[in-house]
């Protein structure tokens, strides 16, 4: 008996790994060879392709296709209808399955609704990709990016709040009280 829950309309192919307490909703397709961690939520009409790896507590909202080459660390949020690619120059008449590029989403990162992630890039831990953004390059940890093509407009905390750095390069998350340090255009959480 499966330790995960799947709606009766979901299609779960043999040969995939699904962690305990994961929930898979209506009309989703989990394909052979993918790995889904514990405590994940896979929304309606989602496709998880072969070789995709989702960590623990990943939330995939409705209408998302996560294609081969994508890995998501723990606590990633994939917003409704966000888009991944895995080939730079797709053509229907040209088979390029051996040219799939890797896309890595770091721990705790958020990809907003209708955002597009062009393949071959890394989104750093706790980064926030705004709704509708088009990511065409690597994104730094804790970066806040918006637009098409995406541009960085600030930094966010692990709780998703915009950070306001003082003259010493220190910011405090208003929800958690965690402190962050901005140094040479990189943000790290201060351990006190």
ABEGO torsion letter per residue (X at the ends): XBABBBBAABBBBBGBBBBBGBBBBBGBBBBBGBBBBBGBBBBBGBBBBBGBBBBBGBBBBBGBBBBBGBBBBBGBBBBBGBBBBABABBBAABBAAAABBBBBBBBGBBBBBGBBBBBGBBBBBGBBBBBGBBBABBBBBGBBBBEOBBBBAEBBBAAGBBBBBBAAGBBBBAAAGBBBBBBGGBBBBBBX
